[in-house]
């Protein structure tokens, strides 16, 4: 008889068993329409339940010619309450801002900040560097409106790659960096290196090593996977803003999160790493208590750094 797991909620244990029974669906490069439809259908009930409790406004907008979804929580007091530029996940081959309302809506509500989700283009139809260019195009407009003290950057999985790559691009391009960043299980090394790619393969119910290898090849389109432009883990971390990283002990990409935190700290960047026992890749995407707690912690991190940045400007 198995001992109870006091470190994991009953809801998470039940969902873990259900997901492990279902298995991971690997994308088919020859039929991405079907794959994306399957992914969207699987998350639809959770999007709908998220929207049932969300108090605020969600609208489709365009910024500098790029389609975005804007999530504004009730009580948002205007630009002074800040904004988070958010990149959705899905391995660069699937996903959308609509599916990512599962994270974005509660994050907006908990942080009090507006969230602008960039509807960046997907691979293999639009491989590197097109998705990155979409993020880069939106940022200057948000910076001009909110300023560095009221602007953060965030993303999960491939969106975490996008967010980190955007920060490095901003610094190299000479633009002002946002006050902080939040990365949920960032896929920051498309070469897919690290011990967790072995020991968490088949332990992570949402992701597999074959999955990330296929997605990486579709996105890179022949570009070297270790290039910092595609795998920002290998890029320069100096001068980046305070960053919070979340992951789980079952996350296939756990090693990437650990290596990223190590590199950020070596570059003297304030890095808050949260490793959740028993959790899998982007567990915040699922209807479990751990997801709500983690999103609230990230929201608190963003609020505190926005407040600190505003205080520094008004001294």
MIZA-57717 format. One record per residue: y, z, x of N, C-alpha, C in turn; residue in one letter. Coordinates in pm, whole numbers, padded with zeros to 5 digits, always signed. Each point is the difference from the previous one (the first is absolute). Example, Ala and Ser with C-alpha at 12.3 -4.5 7.8 and 13.67 -1.06 7.14 Angstrom:
<markols>
-00569+00780+01319+00119+00000-00089+00120+00000+00090a/+00105-00072-00035+00119+00006+00082+00109+00073-00077s/
</markols>
This chain:
<markols>
-00120+00000+00084+00120+00000-00084+00125+00000+00087x/+00091-00096-00029+00122-00011+00079+00095+00115-00032x/+00067+00047+00106+00098+00105-00020+00126-00060-00063x/+00075+00076-00079+00125-00051-00056+00101-00028+00110x/+00095-00089-00028+00101-00036+00098+00134+00056-00045x/+00035+00121+00043+00127+00059-00045+00121-00072+00056x/-00020-00082+00106+00111-00071+00062+00033-00130-00072x/-00082-00041-00095+00022-00124-00075-00008+00032-00149x/+00091-00055-00079-00001+00026-00143-00122-00061-00067x/-00035+00056-00114-00112-00054-00077+00026-00144-00041x/+00127-00029-00033+00035-00137-00039-00022-00098+00115x/+00039+00043+00123-00017-00088+00116-00148-00021+00031x/-00080+00105-00010-00143-00012+00026-00067-00095-00099x/+00039+00011-00127-00059-00088-00102+00040-00145+00024x/+00128-00021+00032+00047-00136+00024-00062-00058+00126x/-00014+00082+00103-00064-00044+00123-00141-00052-00026x/-00077+00075-00077-00137-00042-00033+00000-00130-00079x/+00092-00011-00094+00009-00121-00083+00035-00121+00084x/+00097+00016+00090+00043-00112+00083-00108-00040+00099x/-00071+00098+00055-00108-00032+00093-00113-00076-00068x/-00027+00034-00125-00101-00073-00075+00042-00145-00025x/+00129-00020-00025+00052-00134-00031+00004-00088+00124x/+00031+00059+00116+00009-00077+00123+00134-00070+00016x/+00025-00052+00117+00125-00070+00033-00018-00150-00020x/+00087-00061-00078-00004-00144-00020+00074-00067+00115x/-00066-00088+00072+00061-00069+00114+00071-00125-00047x/+00124-00024+00045+00072-00120-00045-00067-00128+00045x/+00004-00100-00086-00056-00132+00029+00117-00094+00031x/+00015-00041+00127+00113-00087+00036+00007-00128-00082x/-00113-00043-00058-00003-00124-00077+00033+00021-00148x/+00013+00126-00042+00029+00027-00142+00081+00129-00012x/+00121-00003+00053+00083+00120-00002+00054+00029-00140x/+00009-00102-00084+00049+00022-00136-00092+00095-00075x/-00130-00025+00009-00097+00087-00066+00003+00140+00058x/+00005+00008+00133+00001+00132+00066+00123+00081-00044x/+00116-00062+00002+00123+00071-00038-00004+00044-00146x/-00059-00083-00085-00012+00036-00141-00091+00121-00018x/-00108+00004+00077-00092+00114-00007+00069+00129+00045x/+00076-00009+00109+00072+00118+00050+00101+00048-00103x/+00076-00092-00055+00103+00036-00097-00064+00064-00125x/-00109-00057-00046-00067+00054-00118-00052+00141+00026x/-00050+00024+00120-00051+00132+00032+00106+00108-00001x/+00123-00036+00041+00108+00098+00007+00083+00008-00128x/-00018-00095-00090+00083-00005-00121+00000+00130-00080x/-00116+00063-00026+00004+00124-00078+00082+00109+00067x/-00003+00005+00134+00076+00104+00071+00149-00031+00000x/+00034-00129+00008+00142-00036-00013+00051+00041-00137x/-00076-00031-00102+00043+00031-00137+00014+00151-00022x/-00094+00079+00053+00011+00145-00016+00117+00056+00080x/+00031-00062+00114+00116+00040+00080+00129-00025-00077x/+00009-00115-00065+00121-00037-00073+00018+00086-00125x/-00108+00050-00055+00010+00085-00119+00076+00129+00028x/-00008+00049+00123+00066+00127+00032+00127-00019+00083x/+00029-00124+00039+00119-00025+00081+00125+00004-00086x/+00099+00073+00046+00128+00010-00070+00105-00071+00083x/+00037-00120-00041+00097-00078+00076+00000-00145-00042x/+00053-00083+00085+00015-00142-00030-00067-00084+00107x/-00073-00102-00042-00065-00093+00092+00046-00140-00036x/+00052-00072+00098+00052-00133-00029-00028-00095+00116x/-00010-00128-00032-00016-00104+00102+00139-00050+00039x/+00025-00001+00131+00131-00043+00050-00021-00098+00115x/+00107-00055+00048-00003-00089+00115+00103+00048+00102x/-00041+00012+00125+00090+00041+00107-00007-00105+00111x/+00112-00062+00028+00009-00103+00105-00106-00108-00020x/-00029-00034-00126-00095-00105-00031-00145+00044-00003x/-00026+00130+00022-00137+00053+00002-00024+00080-00128x/-00110-00027-00068-00035+00076-00120-00040+00142+00037x/+00049+00096-00078-00030+00141+00023-00020+00068-00136x/-00069+00112+00004-00012+00086-00118+00075+00129+00031x/+00095+00035-00087+00084+00117+00023-00041+00113-00093x/-00029+00116+00059-00046+00117-00074+00106+00109+00012x/+00064+00033-00112+00108+00097+00000-00039+00120-00084x/-00012+00119+00060-00041+00118-00078+00112+00049-00091x/-00037+00063-00108+00099+00061-00089+00079+00102+00079x/+00130+00005-00026+00084+00095+00071+00057-00052+00130x/-00039-00122+00038+00055-00059+00123+00150-00010-00014x/+00072+00059+00094+00145+00013-00013+00076-00116+00062x/-00068-00107+00031+00067-00113+00062-00034-00007+00148x/+00076-00081+00074-00031-00026+00140-00010+00127+00083x/+00070+00106-00041-00002+00125+00076-00138+00064+00002x/-00087-00036-00095-00136+00056-00003-00098-00078+00086x/+00045-00108+00057-00079-00069+00099-00102-00099-00052x/-00064-00068+00095-00093-00109-00031-00109-00006+00107x/-00118-00039-00043-00112-00023+00091-00042-00146-00010x/+00005-00073+00110-00055-00136+00002-00150+00014+00023x/-00079-00052-00095-00144+00026+00000-00079-00130+00012x/-00108+00005+00080-00089-00114+00015-00139+00037-00053x/-00050-00079-00093-00130+00029-00061-00114-00034+00095x/-00120+00049-00032-00118-00025+00082-00092-00103-00062x/-00110-00027+00070-00097-00099-00046-00045-00092+00110x/+00017+00044+00126-00051-00078+00112+00071-00132+00021x/+00121-00014-00050+00077-00124+00007-00062-00112-00083x/-00112+00026-00068-00069-00106-00075-00006+00027-00150x/+00033+00121-00042-00003+00034-00142+00104+00108-00027x/+00008+00040-00128+00095+00103-00038+00132-00058-00048x/+00084+00089-00049+00131-00040-00051+00082+00125-00026x/+00131-00013-00020+00080+00117-00037-00049+00063-00131x/-00051-00080-00092-00047+00057-00127-00113+00098+00022x/-00101-00039+00080-00110+00092+00027+00047+00124+00075x/+00100-00017+00086+00047+00112+00080+00092+00096-00075x/+00023-00028-00128+00070+00099-00082-00078+00132-00005x/-00130-00007+00028-00083+00120+00003+00056+00101+00099x/+00053-00048+00114+00062+00088+00099+00151+00003-00018x/+00062-00115-00022+00146-00008+00000+00065+00080-00112x/-00059-00004-00120+00062+00072-00112+00001+00151+00023x/-00114+00064+00034+00007+00143+00028+00082+00035+00123x/+00002-00088+00101+00081+00025+00119+00148-00002-00035x/+00040-00095-00085+00140-00005-00044+00036+00126-00078x/-00087+00040-00090+00027+00117-00083+00008+00127+00085x/-00091+00014+00095-00003+00122+00081+00113+00006+00102x/+00041-00115+00052+00105-00003+00102+00139-00009-00059x/+00009-00051-00123+00130-00023-00061+00068-00125+00051x/-00067-00075+00086+00057-00122+00057-00047-00123-00078x/+00086-00099-00004-00041-00131-00054-00093-00066+00100x/-00098-00074-00048-00091-00072+00088+00010-00150-00028x/+00019-00076+00105+00002-00146-00009-00124-00052+00069x/-00089-00058-00081-00129-00050+00049+00011-00151+00024x/-00015-00039+00124+00015-00141+00036-00126-00076-00038x/+00015-00106-00078-00113-00082-00043-00024-00108+00106x/-00044+00046+00118-00017-00093+00111-00119-00094-00025x/+00005-00115+00065-00102-00102-00019-00132+00039+00068x/-00111-00052-00054-00133+00038+00045-00069-00109+00082x/-00089+00044+00086-00087-00089+00077-00127-00025-00083x/-00071-00109+00022+00021-00099+00106+00101-00109-00034x/+00052+00000-00124+00097-00103-00037+00129+00013+00082x/+00037+00124+00029+00124+00028+00074-00031+00100+00111x/-00060-00047+00109-00039+00093+00107+00119+00045+00084x/-00029+00082+00101+00103+00043+00094+00078-00121+00050x/+00134+00005+00007+00087+00117-00017+00070+00007-00136x/-00045-00075-00099+00073-00009-00126+00013+00133-00075x/-00108+00079-00013+00018+00129-00068+00101+00091+00071x/-00005+00002+00134+00095+00082+00075+00143-00049-00021x/+00018-00129-00009+00134-00056-00021+00058+00044-00133x/-00085+00014-00102+00049+00045-00131+00055+00142+00009x/-00071+00089+00070+00048+00137+00018+00131+00001+00079x/+00005-00081+00103+00119-00005+00085+00121-00053-00075x/-00022-00091-00093+00110-00059-00078+00063+00101-00094x/-00082+00088-00058+00050+00096-00098+00077+00115+00066x/-00042+00043+00117+00054+00123+00060+00153+00000+00016x/+00063-00105+00055+00145+00008+00020+00078+00027-00129x/-00045-00055-00112+00070+00022-00127-00010+00146-00042x/-00116+00061+00017-00016+00140-00036+00079+00089+00096x/+00001-00036+00127+00077+00076+00098+00149-00003-00033x/+00050-00117-00038+00142-00012-00033+00035+00083-00123x/-00093+00011-00093+00029+00074-00124-00014+00151+00018x/-00108+00043+00066-00030+00143+00004+00038+00068+00130x/+00010-00076+00109+00029+00061+00128-00123+00069+00058x/+00006+00034+00130-00118+00053+00069-00041+00138-00053x/+00095+00078-00048-00034+00137-00042-00070+00005-00134x/+00009-00106-00078-00059-00001-00134-00107-00108-00016x/-00054-00046+00113-00100-00107-00004-00121+00040+00083x/-00120-00017-00058-00126+00023+00069-00087-00124-00015x/-00103-00008+00083-00095-00111-00006-00140+00059-00013x/-00083-00060-00085-00135+00054-00022-00096-00113-00035x/-00130+00033+00008-00102-00096-00038-00137+00057+00023x/-00100-00062-00063-00137+00047+00018-00091-00113+00045x/-00093+00034+00089-00098-00094+00054+00071-00118+00066x/-00019-00123-00049+00075-00113+00056+00150+00021-00017x/+00038+00070-00107+00140+00034-00018+00050+00096+00107x/-00090+00085+00051+00036+00085+00113+00024-00081+00125x/-00081-00105+00019+00023-00096+00108+00138-00064-00017x/+00029-00044-00123+00129-00062-00029+00116+00094+00032x/-00012+00125-00044+00108+00096+00020+00024+00026+00149x/-00109+00021+00075+00015+00026+00143+00054-00122+00074x/-00050-00118-00035+00049-00123+00063+00148-00021-00033x/+00040+00034-00122+00140-00014-00039+00088+00092+00085x/-00043+00124+00021+00077+00092+00082+00020-00056+00141x/-00107-00053+00058+00010-00055+00135+00091-00122+00002x/-00008-00082-00105+00089-00117-00009+00146+00042-00013x/+00026+00100-00084+00137+00048-00020+00060+00046+00131x/-00078+00080+00075+00052+00052+00127+00026-00114+00098x/-00094-00094+00010+00016-00111+00094+00116-00090-00039x/+00021-00013-00131+00105-00088-00052+00138+00065+00004x/+00005+00128+00033+00128+00068+00012+00056+00054-00129x/-00081+00003-00107+00046+00058-00126-00020+00151+00003x/+00069+00070-00089-00019+00144-00011-00134+00031-00064x/-00070+00100+00054-00128+00042-00054+00019+00093-00119x/-00096+00005-00091+00009+00092-00114-00018+00145+00048x/+00020+00094-00091-00005+00140+00040-00142+00048+00025x/-00102-00063-00060-00138+00043+00020-00096-00108-00050x/-00129+00023+00026-00103-00093-00044-00122+00078-00048x/-00075-00059-00094-00122+00061-00052-00110-00106-00001x/-00112+00031+00064-00109-00094+00014-00128+00062-00054x/-00054-00058-00106-00126+00045-00059-00114-00084+00060x/-00090+00062+00075-00115-00069+00061+00040-00136+00059x/+00094+00000+00094+00051-00130+00048-00104-00082+00075x/-00009-00129-00035-00085-00096+00070+00085-00062+00109x/+00017+00072+00110+00098-00040+00100-00061-00073+00119x/-00133-00017+00001-00068-00073+00107-00100-00097-00063x/+00039-00125-00014-00088-00099-00064-00116-00041+00091x/+00000+00048+00125-00117-00019+00086-00111+00096-00042x/+00033+00095-00086-00097+00093-00062-00082+00076+00104x/+00072+00062+00093-00063+00079+00104+00002+00148-00038x/-00092+00076+00058-00003+00144-00023-00132+00048-00053x/-00036+00125+00033-00130+00057-00038-00023+00000-00150x/+00104+00024-00078-00020+00013-00145-00048-00130-00064x/+00022-00113+00068-00051-00127-00053-00152-00004+00003x/-00058+00087+00082-00146+00012+00004-00047+00118-00087x/+00051+00122+00030-00057+00116-00068+00043+00014-00146x/+00108-00066-00040+00040+00007-00142-00036-00125-00079x/-00058-00098+00068-00049-00115-00075-00117+00046-00088x/+00010-00026-00127-00094+00043-00105+00024+00145-00044x/+00086+00075+00069+00042+00131-00050+00128-00014-00081x/+00082-00097+00037+00122-00029-00076-00039-00086-00120x/+00018+00050-00122-00047-00075-00117+00092-00115-00041x/+00117-00011+00064+00097-00101-00044+00018-00114+00098x/-00059+00012+00119+00027-00097+00106-00122-00009+00091x/-00019-00117+00061-00110-00018+00094+00049-00077+00122x/-00076+00011+00109+00040-00072+00122-00003-00152-00022x/-00103-00057-00065+00005-00144-00028+00123-00040-00081x/+00040+00085-00095+00117-00029-00084+00124-00018+00086x/+00028+00098+00088+00124-00008+00078-00006-00112+00103x/-00119-00032+00049-00010-00111+00095+00031-00134-00067x/-00052-00018-00122+00027-00125-00074+00149-00010-00033x/+00057+00110-00049+00142-00002-00037+00089-00024+00121x/-00036+00060+00113+00080-00018+00122+00003-00146+00043x/-00116-00066-00006-00006-00141+00040+00081-00088-00094x/-00004+00031-00130+00076-00080-00097+00150+00015+00024x/+00043+00123+00029+00143+00023+00019+00049-00054+00134x/-00078+00021+00106+00044-00041+00134+00003-00152+00015x/-00092-00070-00067-00002-00147+00001-00001-00055+00143x/-00085+00063+00085-00012-00047+00138+00089+00071+00098x/+00094+00081-00048+00088+00074+00089-00078+00115+00062x/+00025+00037+00126-00074+00110+00063+00014+00131-00077x/-00113+00063-00032+00002+00120-00083+00065+00119+00069x/-00001-00001+00133+00060+00112+00073+00149-00014+00025x/+00059-00110-00041+00143-00021+00017+00077+00107-00079x/+00095+00070+00060+00076+00102-00072+00071-00052-00124x/+00027-00130-00007+00066-00056-00118-00092+00006-00121x/-00132-00003+00023-00099+00008-00107-00059+00140-00008x/-00016+00064+00114-00057+00134+00008+00104+00094+00063x/+00093+00052-00080+00112+00078+00056-00042+00129+00072x/-00127+00041-00014-00048+00114+00078+00019-00026+00149x/-00009-00128+00041+00012-00036+00141+00145-00026+00041x/+00094+00024-00091+00140-00024+00029+00070+00124+00053x/+00130-00013+00022+00085+00105+00056+00043+00096-00111x/-00027+00128+00016+00033+00101-00101+00133+00071+00028x/+00062-00027+00113+00119+00074+00039+00114-00020-00101x/+00062+00111-00036+00117-00005-00086-00028-00012-00148x/-00127+00000-00039-00031-00012-00142+00034+00131-00073x/+00021-00006-00130+00041+00119-00075-00116+00094-00026x/+00027+00124-00043-00107+00094-00037-00097-00065-00098x/-00129+00022+00024-00103-00070-00076-00109+00097-00044x/-00041-00012-00125-00116+00074-00050-00114-00099-00020x/-00120+00039+00045-00120-00083-00012-00105+00080-00075x/-00061-00060-00102-00111+00065-00069-00127-00082+00016x/-00111+00070+00009-00131-00065+00012-00105+00101-00044x/-00128-00035+00012-00107+00090-00039-00114-00005+00099x/-00085+00102-00002-00110+00006+00096-00103-00110-00025x/-00001-00061-00121-00089-00112-00029+00068-00136+00013x/+00126-00001+00030+00076-00125+00006-00055-00089+00111x/-00035-00123-00035-00046-00096+00101+00104-00016+00110x/+00127+00013-00036+00109-00021+00096+00053+00131+00058x/-00077+00107-00010+00042+00130+00053+00043-00011+00146x/-00079-00068+00082+00033-00012+00143+00136-00066+00020x/+00032-00097-00083+00129-00067+00015+00114+00097-00028x/-00014+00084-00102+00103+00098-00032+00015+00102+00114x/-00112+00043+00057+00006+00097+00109+00065-00060+00124x/-00036-00124+00032+00058-00066+00117+00149-00025-00020x/+00038-00037-00123+00141-00022-00028+00080+00129+00016x/-00053+00109-00055+00070+00128+00014+00016+00038+00147x/-00104-00023+00079+00005+00031+00142+00108-00082+00070x/+00008-00130-00034+00100-00087+00064+00142+00037-00043x/+00017+00034-00126+00132+00040-00047+00046+00127+00071x/-00088+00097+00010+00035+00126+00066+00027-00021+00148x/-00077-00088+00064+00023-00030+00142+00137-00064+00021x/+00048-00071-00104+00133-00062+00007+00109+00095-00051x/-00039+00127-00021+00093+00105-00045+00057-00028-00139x/-00084-00063-00084+00035-00019-00141-00059+00116-00080x/+00078+00058-00089-00048+00108-00086-00106-00056-00093x/-00124+00045+00015-00111-00054-00079-00077+00112-00066x/-00014-00008-00132-00075+00098-00078-00128-00068-00047x/-00114+00036+00061-00129-00060-00033-00076+00093-00094x/-00043-00052-00116-00078+00077-00097-00137-00064-00016x/-00104+00068+00050-00138-00048-00013-00068+00083-00108x/-00042-00064-00108-00058+00069-00115-00152+00000+00009x/-00059+00120-00001-00145+00015+00007-00068-00069-00118x/-00099-00084+00033-00082-00064-00103+00063-00118-00069x/+00126-00033+00033+00068-00109-00070-00021-00133+00071x/+00016-00107-00076-00026-00135+00048+00130-00078+00012x/-00014-00131+00022+00115-00086+00026+00096-00002-00121x/+00126+00032+00026+00104+00007-00102-00053+00072-00125x/-00045+00122+00018-00051+00078-00112+00109+00029-00103x/+00127-00016+00041+00111+00022-00093+00001-00102-00114x/-00081-00103+00014-00006-00106-00101-00089+00037-00119x/-00063+00117+00006-00104+00032-00097+00035+00124-00082x/-00054+00010-00121+00037+00110-00092-00072+00132+00034x/+00039+00058+00113-00060+00126+00045+00113+00096+00038x/-00024+00130-00005+00106+00097+00033+00056-00017+00141x/-00086-00035+00095+00046-00016+00139+00108-00108+00010x/-00012-00105-00081+00099-00107+00002+00137+00051-00043x/+00003+00077-00108+00128+00051-00049+00064+00094+00101x/-00081+00085+00062+00054+00094+00099+00056-00075+00120x/-00075-00099+00049+00045-00075+00117+00129-00077-00030x/+00008-00064-00115+00122-00073-00036+00118+00096-00009x/-00022+00117-00055+00108+00099-00008+00044+00045+00139x/-00094+00013+00093+00035+00039+00136+00081-00109+00069x/-00040-00125-00020+00076-00111+00057+00140-00005-00061x/+00008+00022-00131+00131+00001-00067+00089+00109+00058x/-00057+00117+00027+00076+00109+00058+00050-00036+00140x/-00085-00067+00078+00039-00047+00134+00119-00095-00010x/-00007-00096-00092+00109-00097-00015+00128+00070-00044x/-00010+00087-00099+00119+00072-00049+00066+00081+00110x/-00082+00070+00078+00058+00087+00104+00070-00081+00107x/-00056-00116+00037+00063-00081+00105+00123-00073-00052x/-00002-00040-00127+00122-00058-00057+00111+00106-00004x/-00033+00121-00043+00099+00107-00007+00057+00031+00138x/-00089+00006+00100+00046+00030+00136+00089-00110+00052x/-00035-00126-00028+00081-00113+00047+00135+00000-00068x/+00004+00029-00127+00128+00007-00073+00087+00111+00055x/-00061+00114+00031+00076+00114+00055+00061-00035+00136x/-00075-00073+00082+00053-00038+00130+00120-00092-00013x/-00002-00089-00099+00110-00093-00019+00125+00065-00056x/-00018+00110-00072+00115+00063-00067+00059+00117+00080x/-00055+00026+00118+00056+00108+00083+00136-00038+00054x/
</markols>
